[in-house]
Amino acid sequence: MKKLMAVSLSFVLLLAGCAPSFNQQEEVVQNENESSEEEQAIIPNFKISDSYYRTILPFKPSESRGLVVNNVNTKYDINEFETGLMRVAQNHFDTEKFFFQEGQYLDKTTISSWLSRQYTKEQLEEKDMTEEENLGLNPVDDGKGTKEERNARAPLYLAHILEHNYLVKDGDNKVKLGGVVIGLALNSVHYYQKEAYGTTYEEDISHSKVEAEGKKMAEEIIKRLRQQEGLENVPITIALFEQSERTSVVPGNFFAYAHAAEGSNQLSGWEDVKEDYILFPSNTAEEKYREDYTNFLNFKQDVEKYFPNFNGVIGKGFYIGDQLQQLNIDIPIQFYGKSESIGFTQYVTSKVVSMFPEYISVQVSVTSVNGPESLIVRNANEAEPFVHIYQ
């Protein structure tokens, strides 16, 4: 049997003694983004992996912190929108040279104004607004026709704007802003009501329309960003994210990005981001990824043999191109004793090792009504899985 670790408090203390030290930190002088003042900052030496950026300390929350929760459909989309934007950033900002900081330039007021609709001259007068305040990037609702006709004609395409800043050290042992990455969360489904507090209707928005509208908005946003103090010359990347419908249990994905070089207010040619999340089992998985679908079904069937009346195995696969990179499996089940949970975990671990190719990272979470029971992690190209039994 592969190595099995039942982690208790004593084991946590042991890990604390063996873990890499976080005390070795490098102090630098950080340039203030919005003034000529300088402040002490810390760049931690420890980094989890080459896939993650180190974060400048002290941590500075974004001026628009919290808006993403209200504007993005699901927790799956929220997580993927943020982590996926970091993956996009790596195309231009090396994780070894650049350091992450939450966005410091677009505040809540700015983002909210950009997310609103454009207004007609009459609407501006009604709202007592000037043309300079007419900054909405979503299409105008001119008030003509029924509300259903207006919504179908002018759906809300842009749901949220996320800013990430990337800092870099200069020759004087200081850090300065080295680049900005902007994510645009776009709706794949338009939700609307014909009357206040009435039934919510939904209408799919074609991917081609989402893409066209997203690229048009990005061209306008890069011009606006260049007018922001401190962003006149830094390289800027803008990426497009298509979020899933509200009921989805898998997130949406980034599908394109473009880069504006230092000082340019024009985006370069758009590059495709070939990432996708697939639910297992599903018709999409069967149609697009037959081999992976078959492996998952075989695994699911073996689990069901262990508990004949159980059929709750759900998987979420992450693809880059057509290659499955990671498969996260959830197994919610009722146990009647810890020994039963341990035995089941050992059985599932053996199936993970024998049934999924080594080039795939597999994570299995076993839960019950009492909470997490066990966690199985088999990283890509590693024969030995890590197994954690919750106490």
Buried (B, 14 or more C-beta within 10 A) or exposed (E): EBEBEBBEEEEEEEEEEEEEEEEEEEEBEBBEBEEEEEEEBBBBEEBEEEEEBBBBBEEBEBBBEEBBEEBBBBEBBBEBBBEBBBBBBBBBBBBEEBBBBBBBBBBEEBBBBBBBBBBBEEBBEEEEBEEEEBBBBBBBBBEEEEBEEBBBEBBBBBBBBBBBBBBBBEEEEBBBBBBBBBBBBBBBBBBBEEEEEEEEEEEEBEEEBBBEBBBEBBEEBBEBBBEEEBBEEBBBBBBBBBBBBEEBEBBBBBBBBBBBEEEBBEBEEBBEBEBBBBBBBBEBBBEBBEEBBEBBBBBBEBBBEEBEEBEEBBBBBBBEEEEBBBBBBBBBBEBEEEEBBBEBBBBBBBBBBEEBEEEBBBBBBBBBEEEEBBBBBBBEEEEEBBBBBBE
